[in-house]
Amino acid sequence: MINVKIWIIFAKHRSVCYTIPRLPFVCDLHHQLAYTNVHGIEKAYNKYRSLFTNGNASTLAVIITKQLEQPASANDVMKKSEYACLFDNECDQIDGDMITGIVGNVRKFLKIYSWKVYERWFGASESCSKTNLLALVVIDGVVNDARKIPYVRLHTGSPRLRVLLPNIQSEVNNALVQGWPLAKVIEDLVDDVGYALKEYYELNGEQRDHSVPLWARNLFLICLALVVTALLVEWYVVRRKIGVQKSGSIKIASGKSKTHLMF
């Protein structure tokens, strides 16, 4: 059962996962990268190696699996041993609504699933607020779903970093749907996550402000004020000139009238 295999990985991933020596952070359950060129993945990882490592440990984990098995009922979640880990939690609590979501909603199932994998991989007591990051890549979706829709889920213990992940998830998922080579998809995933971490540390966890800078807004207001002033000055000058011309024409007209009367 694929689902049971994944849960075993949580505790003994070093012995169960197929890992490529050059990519120790990748857990390739079904050897889907075994005969492909992974130089691009290695290059992307090395590009951000300082952000992906903490001492000798990697802060990034990528799990690639062919399919996952979603529980059929809430009773399965409560009684089957492979789901017992859901309740061994130190960051958040699993409640009845979450259990219902695991059964009835694939995306919620993947959300909670990746969260528990993350805790088991990096250690629950040390991961509640850390910037470790786990990527769960499901190539052919869930078991018994003929559509075989791929799913990608990223999870981290840092709430601020979590805000940066949805766009990466969508891009990687779209690449899988479009049939990109898996090695290229994982390469882009690692590169995008590395860039997000770089932004995260450079901005101290804050989001980059993409609005118009204050100096540009002030410059715009100054230019607007100058334009309005120029228009007002022009209007005043033109109005005054027209007034002078009208005054001159009245005097000339009255002069002609007096001369005409004299004759």
Order of alpha helices (4+ residues) and beta strands (2+ residues): alpha-beta-alpha-alpha-beta-beta-beta-alpha-alpha-alpha-alpha-beta-beta-alpha-alpha-alpha-alpha
